[in-house]
Amino acid sequence: MAAFLLASENIVFVSAIMLMLLIGLVQAIGIAGDFDADFGGEADLLGWLGVGRLPLLMLLAIFLALFGMIGLIGQHLMLDLAGTMASPWIAAPAAAAASFPLTGLSARLLAPLLPRDQSSAVPLDALIGAVARIVTGQARSGFPARARVEDGFGQTHYVMVEPDNPGQTLNEGEAVLLVRRDDHLFRAISYGDHHLPRL
């Protein structure tokens, strides 16, 4: 089995599965956060592929898993039937072509089962004026920290924040008010509850 998996014809498929596992690990430890995007006129094609139904990293992981499994199964069948495996230049495009519609189908099946805590439909500017809470690090000028915020639909987003006032420090656990945005970085001021007792 190891010889089959490590064969040069299968490296692309094994690599896809390893990358899928790495994405799963990154998501599990919370490094990835949210990915918000606006695709404009490409929405029809991307919607067919499942974009907007699930977070993009989850879609990528599903595609990589399907691509890797379909490729390995196809190569195993070729080996059994023809005594040799197909060239990766043939096998990889064939596996990708089969994986795209299956990824869209998987997204449609999984979307109703997952909590809607991430969305590509809410623009980042809609978060201005919302109250966030610093969850990782201490925010200082030039040193942003990660904060959690809910939009008007109750969906959770993770954003990077810096104090809006020079010299101010926003500590981990502190509630902050998002007052403006510079690209993907939000400027915030203290919401004033950091020193209140927690009930």
C-alpha positions, 0 to 999 in steps of 0.5 A: 500500500505504501508503494502505491501511495508513494508512486510518482503517479499518485504524488499529486493526489496524496499531496491534496489529501495532506493539504486538506488535513493541514487546512483542517488542523489550521481551522481546528486551532483557530488560525484561519478565522473568517474569509469575507469576499465579494465576487461580483459577476462570478457569483453564478459559477461560484454559487454552483461550486458552493461558494457562499454556502460554506466558508471558502477554506471548508470548500477547499478542504472538501475539494482536496479530499474528493480530488485525492480520493477520486484520483487514488481510487481511479489509479487503483482501478487502472492498476487492477484493470490495465496493470499500470497507472495513468499518467498524472497529466491525464489522471489529475485533470480527470479527477479535478473534473469529477471533483468540482460538481461533487464539491458543489453537491457536498456544499448543498448537503452540508450547508443546512447542517452547519451553524451560520457563523460565517458569511461572505454576504456581509460587507466589512463596513457593516461591522463599523459601529459594532461592539467587539471583544479582544480575544487574542493579544493586546492591541497597540498602535502598530500592533493589532489584536484579534477580536470577535464581533457579531454582525446584525444577523448574529453571525460571528466574524474575527477581525484585527483591531488597533486603537483609534487613539494614539497611545491607547492600549486595548487588552485581551478580554476588553470590549471595544467599539469599531469606529472605522476601517482601514482596508482589513484593519479596524480602528477601535475605542474602548467600550468601557466595560473592561474594569467592570466585574464579570457576573 
